[in-house]
């Protein structure tokens, strides 16, 4: 702790990302990255960015990208905002819509950046417990506080039906409902189509998962024109140029290559199905997942090992998964879906423990 830290910095507990170990024999199944690279069309678009474009500031409004996103989803460009990853979009949204006395409701087991943002911005935290099956109980969200919910949830992977999101937006019509759709591409229903009838709905997505562009940091928000204007007011008071020219070019090319996008997502879903079956055959309980990861508990494995034991053993063999030593999560592992070859290595190492 430094004498130069402000009281705010002293009381922060920062977000801790998954381990970023690298190496030839490392199987990285702990950060939910897409195991397949972006298509050649995206790589070509990146290569075609010339030196003149790099010496100039990027378009601060990302007009071409926003037009592409709006057309794809049947929206208007002023209903779309882009930023430096969905994490930045979330932070801006928390500042724009939740930093008042009412506070923010979010699932108790969820994306662990939510409470970090609340502490940073000064928002009263109101975590809502999940039910006994690790599902989000939307009926528990009430009162004056804002609402932020991931769909599918993380780390559970469980999705919320679209009609349930619609009912929540109607019930909470006087407050902003933020639906964080980081993993929407892998089987859940997006709430974007609800925007036209719900001026309080903000949908946040990312290019990091389904579109294999985690290294580019591209986030998107969709919502009513007034919500997007509010986000832009905060953005332009913080960083007027959130997306560089390379990221914009990559994102536009990605939106134009639907076939490659769908192929990548389909491969992940197919491998996820195989992974669930293989885990259950080995004595794991696996929650129903609509994400590019599964949440599994070794309730009946031959080795009788607990989740932490398995996590440590896998790590020692260069296979990385995610584990949280917290009371509600200590019996579970979050396992990202890799290529079939990576999942074969995961199961080979796992079986060597028994």
C-alpha positions in Angstrom: 0.0 0.0 0.0 1.4 3.4 -1.0 1.1 6.6 0.9 0.0 8.2 -2.4 -3.0 6.0 -2.8 -6.4 7.7 -2.4 -8.9 6.2 0.1 -10.8 4.9 -3.0 -7.8 2.9 -4.2 -7.1 1.6 -0.7 -10.5 0.0 -0.4 -10.8 -1.5 -3.9 -10.6 -5.3 -4.4 -9.8 -5.6 -8.1 -11.1 -8.1 -10.5 -8.8 -11.1 -11.0 -8.8 -12.6 -14.5 -8.1 -16.2 -15.3 -4.4 -17.3 -15.3 -2.7 -16.3 -18.5 0.0 -19.0 -18.6 1.3 -19.7 -22.0 3.5 -22.4 -23.6 3.7 -25.1 -26.1 2.0 -27.8 -23.9 -0.5 -25.6 -22.2 -4.2 -26.3 -22.7 -6.0 -23.1 -21.8 -9.6 -23.8 -20.8 -9.9 -21.1 -18.1 -10.8 -17.8 -19.9 -13.6 -18.8 -22.2 -11.8 -17.8 -25.4 -13.0 -19.2 -28.7 -10.7 -22.0 -29.6 -10.8 -21.2 -33.3 -9.1 -18.2 -34.9 -11.1 -15.5 -36.7 -11.7 -16.2 -40.4 -9.3 -15.2 -43.2 -11.6 -12.3 -44.2 -11.0 -10.7 -40.8 -7.3 -11.2 -41.0 -7.3 -9.7 -44.5 -9.2 -6.6 -43.2 -6.6 -6.2 -40.5 -3.7 -6.5 -42.9 -5.3 -3.9 -45.2 -5.2 -1.2 -42.6 -2.5 1.2 -44.0 0.0 3.5 -42.4 -2.0 6.6 -43.2 -5.0 5.3 -41.3 -2.7 4.4 -38.3 -1.2 7.9 -38.1 -4.7 9.4 -37.8 -7.2 9.2 -35.0 -9.9 6.7 -35.6 -13.5 7.7 -36.2 -14.7 8.5 -32.7 -18.3 7.5 -33.5 -17.3 4.3 -35.4 -20.1 5.2 -37.9 -19.4 2.4 -40.4 -19.3 -0.3 -37.7 -22.4 0.9 -36.0 -24.2 1.0 -39.3 -23.2 -2.6 -39.9 -24.3 -3.7 -36.5 -27.6 -1.8 -36.8 -28.4 -3.4 -40.2 -27.6 -6.9 -38.9 -30.0 -6.5 -36.0 -32.7 -4.4 -37.7 -32.0 -1.3 -35.6 -31.0 2.3 -36.2 -27.4 3.4 -35.9 -28.3 5.7 -33.0 -29.5 2.6 -31.1 -26.0 1.2 -31.2 -22.8 2.1 -29.3 -19.4 0.4 -29.4 -16.5 0.5 -27.0 -13.2 -1.0 -25.9 -14.6 -4.4 -24.9 -17.8 -5.1 -23.2 -16.1 -4.5 -19.9 -15.7 -0.8 -20.8 -19.4 -0.7 -22.0 -20.5 -2.2 -18.7 -18.4 0.4 -16.7 -19.9 3.3 -18.7 -23.4 1.9 -18.2 -22.9 1.5 -14.5 -21.9 5.2 -14.3 -24.7 6.3 -16.6 -27.6 4.5 -15.1 -26.9 3.0 -11.7 -24.7 5.4 -9.7 -27.5 6.8 -7.6 -28.9 6.0 -4.1 -31.1 3.2 -5.4 -28.2 0.8 -6.0 -27.9 -2.2 -8.3 -29.4 -5.7 -8.2 -27.4 -8.5 -9.8 -27.1 -12.3 -9.3 -25.0 -13.2 -6.2 -23.2 -15.8 -8.3 -22.4 -14.0 -11.5 -19.7 -12.0 -13.4 -17.4 -10.9 -10.6 -16.7 -7.6 -12.3 -20.1 -6.3 -11.2 -19.3 -5.8 -7.5 -15.9 -4.4 -8.5 -17.5 -1.7 -10.7 -20.0 -0.9 -7.9 -17.1 -0.4 -5.4 -15.2 1.7 -8.0 -18.1 3.9 -8.9 -19.8 4.1 -5.6 -23.0 2.1 -6.3 -24.8 0.3 -3.5 -24.5 -3.5 -4.1 -27.7 -5.6 -3.9 -26.7 -9.2 -4.9 -29.7 -11.5 -5.3 -29.2 -15.2 -4.4 -29.7 -17.9 -7.1 -32.1 -20.7 -6.4 -31.1 -24.2 -5.3 -30.5 -25.2 -9.0 -28.1 -22.2 -9.6 -30.8 -20.5 -11.7 -31.6 -16.8 -11.6 -35.0 -16.1 -10.0 -36.2 -13.0 -11.8 -39.2 -12.8 -9.5 -36.7 -11.7 -6.7 -35.8 -8.6 -8.6 -37.9 -5.7 -7.4 -37.9 -2.3 -5.8 -36.1 0.9 -7.0 -32.7 -0.5 -7.7 -31.3 -1.0 -11.2 -30.8 -4.5 -12.6 -27.9 -6.1 -14.3 -28.1 -9.8 -15.4 -25.9 -11.9 -17.6 -27.7 -14.2 -20.0 -26.4 -16.9 -20.1 -25.1 -16.4 -16.6 -21.5 -17.0 -15.7 -20.0 -19.1 -14.3 -23.1 -21.4 -14.5 -23.8 -21.1 -18.2 -27.6 -21.3 -17.6 -29.7 -19.2 -19.9 -32.9 -17.2 -19.3 -35.8 -17.6 -21.7 -36.6 -14.5 -23.8 -40.1 -14.3 -22.5 -38.8 -14.1 -18.9 -36.5 -11.2 -19.9 -39.5 -9.5 -21.5 -41.6 -9.9 -18.3 -38.7 -8.5 -16.2 -38.4 -5.4 -18.4 -42.2 -4.8 -18.2 -42.2 -5.2 -14.4 -39.2 -3.0 -13.9 -40.2 -0.4 -16.5 -39.1 2.6 -14.4 -35.5 1.4 -14.1 -32.7 0.3 -16.5 -32.5 -3.4 -17.1 -29.0 -4.3 -18.4 -28.8 -7.8 -20.0 -25.1 -8.8 -20.4 -25.0 -11.2 -23.4 -21.3 -12.0 -23.5 -22.1 -15.7 -24.3 -25.3 -15.2 -26.2 -23.9 -16.8 -29.4 -23.8 -20.3 -28.1 -27.5 -21.1 -27.7 -29.4 -18.5 -25.8 -32.0 -16.0 -27.2 -30.8 -12.4 -27.5 -33.0 -9.7 -26.0 -32.2 -7.3 -28.8 -35.6 -7.8 -30.4 -37.2 -6.5 -27.2 -35.6 -3.1 -27.4 -38.3 -1.6 -29.6 -41.0 -2.1 -26.9 -38.8 -1.6 -23.8 -37.1 1.8 -23.6 -35.5 0.7 -20.3 -33.6 -2.3 -21.8 -29.9 -2.1 -22.6 -28.2 -5.2 -24.2 -24.5 -5.5 -24.1 -22.5 -7.9 -26.3 -18.9 -8.7 -27.2 -16.8 -9.8 -30.1 -14.5 -11.8 -27.8 -16.4 -15.1 -27.7 -18.4 -16.1 -30.7 -16.4 -13.9 -33.1 -12.9 -14.9 -31.8 -11.7 -11.4 -31.3 -10.9 -11.2 -27.6 -7.5 -9.7 -28.5 -9.2 -6.8 -30.3 -11.4 -5.7 -27.3 -14.7 -4.9 -29.1 -17.9 -4.4 -27.1 -21.3 -3.3 -28.2 -24.4 -1.8 -26.5 -27.9 -1.9 -28.0 -30.8 0.1 -26.7 -33.3 3.0 -26.9 -31.8 6.1 -28.5 -31.9 8.0 -25.1 -30.0 5.2 -23.4 -27.4 5.2 -26.1 -27.1 9.0 -25.9 -26.6 8.7 -22.1 -23.8 6.1 -22.7 -22.2 8.4 -25.2 -22.3 11.3 -22.8 -20.3 9.3 -20.3 -18.0 7.9 -23.0 -17.2 11.3 -24.4 -16.4 12.5 -20.9 -13.9 9.7 -20.5 -12.5 8.5 -23.8 -13.6 9.9 -27.2 -11.7 7.2 -29.2 -12.4 3.8 -27.6 -12.0 1.7 -30.8 -8.9 1.9 -32.9 -8.9 1.6 -36.7 -7.7 -2.0 -36.7 -10.5 -3.1 -34.3 -13.1 -1.3 -36.4 -11.9 -2.9 -39.6 -11.8 -6.4 -38.0 -15.3 -6.0 -36.5 -16.8 -4.8 -39.8 -15.2 -7.8 -41.7 -16.5 -10.2 -39.0 -20.1 -8.9 -39.4 -19.8 -9.5 -43.1 -18.7 -13.1 -42.8 -21.8 -14.8 -41.3 -20.9 -18.2 -42.6 -17.6 -18.3 -40.8 -19.2 -17.0 -37.6 -21.9 -19.7 -37.6 -19.4 -22.4 -38.4 -17.2 -21.5 -35.5 -20.1 -21.3 -33.1 -21.5 -24.6 -34.3 -18.2 -26.4 -33.7 -18.0 -25.1 -30.1 -21.6 -26.2 -29.5 -20.9 -29.7 -30.9 -17.8 -30.1 -28.7 -19.7 -28.8 -25.7 -22.3 -31.5 -26.1 -19.6 -34.2 -26.3 -17.9 -32.7 -23.3 -21.0 -32.8 -21.1 -21.6 -36.4 -22.0 -18.0 -37.3 -21.2 -18.0 -35.5 -17.9 -21.3 -37.1 -16.8 -19.9 -40.5 -17.7 -17.0 -39.8 -15.3 -19.3 -38.9 -12.4 -19.6 -35.2 -12.8 -22.8 -33.2 -12.3 -23.0 -30.6 -15.1 -25.3 -27.7 -15.2 -27.2 -27.1 -18.5 -25.0 -24.7 -20.5 -25.8 -22.2 -23.3 -22.3 -20.8 -23.2 -18.9 -21.8 -24.5 -18.1 -23.4 -21.1 -19.6 -25.8 -18.7 -19.9 -25.7 -14.9 -19.2 -29.1 -13.4 -19.0 -30.7 -10.0 -17.2 -34.0 -9.3 -19.9 -35.5 -7.2 -19.3 -39.1 -8.0 -15.8 -39.4 -9.6 -13.8 -42.6 -9.1 -10.9 -40.8 -7.5 -13.2 -39.2 -4.9 -11.2 -36.0 -5.5 -12.8 -32.6 -4.9 -13.0 -29.7 -7.3 -9.9 -28.0 -5.8 -7.9 -31.2 -6.0 -8.8 -31.7 -9.7 -8.1 -28.1 -10.4 -4.6 -28.3 -8.9 -3.8 -31.6 -10.6 -4.9 -30.4 -14.0 -2.8 -27.2 -13.5 0.3 -29.2 -12.7 -0.1 -31.0 -16.0 -0.6 -27.8 -17.9 -4.4 -28.0 -18.3 -5.9 -24.8 -17.0 -9.6 -24.5 -15.9 -11.2 -22.1 -13.5 -11.8 -22.6 -9.8 -13.1 -20.3 -7.1 -12.4 -21.1 -3.4 -15.7 -19.5 -2.3 -18.4 -21.1 -0.1 -21.0 -21.4 -2.9 -18.6 -22.4 -5.7 -15.9 -24.5 -4.0 -17.3 -27.8 -5.3 -17.4 -26.6 -8.9 -15.1 -26.1 -11.9 -15.7 -23.9 -14.9 -14.3 -25.6 -18.0 -14.0 -23.6 -21.3 -14.8 -25.5 -24.5 -11.6 -26.0 -26.5 -11.0 -27.8 -29.8 -11.7 -31.5 -29.8 -7.9 -32.1 -29.5 -7.7 -29.9 -26.4 -10.7 -31.6 -24.8 -9.1 -35.0 -25.5 -6.0 -33.8 -23.6 -8.2 -32.5 -20.8 -9.9 -35.9 -20.4 -6.7 -37.8 -20.8 -5.1 -35.8 -17.9 -8.3 -36.0 -15.9 -8.4 -39.8 -16.3 -4.8 -40.2 -15.2 -5.8 -38.9 -11.8 -8.1 -41.8 -11.1 
